[in-house]
């Protein structure tokens, strides 16, 4: 999957940032920074 750099920059995501891509169950594709996703899993038990 390729995402234009402009979209990533607008979201504050730098080149080389590790991302997790998953479906939220409602048909949307979600991109999360891996570090943010891990912190949410540890704190809340969910993404």
N, C-alpha and C positions, 0 to 999 in steps of 0.2 A: 504494500500500500504506500503510495506517495502522496504527501500533503505539501502543497505549495509553501515555500518558506515564509511568504507574507502572512499566511494564516497562523503559522506557528509563532512568528514574531509578535503578531497582534495578541496572541494568548500568553505571551511572556515565556515561551519555550525556546531555549537556545539550541542551536545545532549541537548534536551529540548527546542531548538529554535522553536518558532511557525512559521509554514510555510503555505503558500497559494499555492494550486495546481490548475492550470487551463489550458485549451487548448488555444493556441494562434491563433486558427482559421486556421492554416495550417497543422493540424494533429500532432503538437508537444505538449507534456505536459511540462508545465513550473512550476518550483518551485521557489517561491520568499519568502524572509523573510517577515512576516506580516508587520513589521514596515517599511521596504523599500517600500512595495506595497502601504501602506496608505500614505506615504510621496509623492510618485509619483502621486497618485490619487488627492491629495490636490494641488500639484504644477502644474501638467500637465493635469489632468482630465482623465488620461488613465494609464493603467498598462504598 
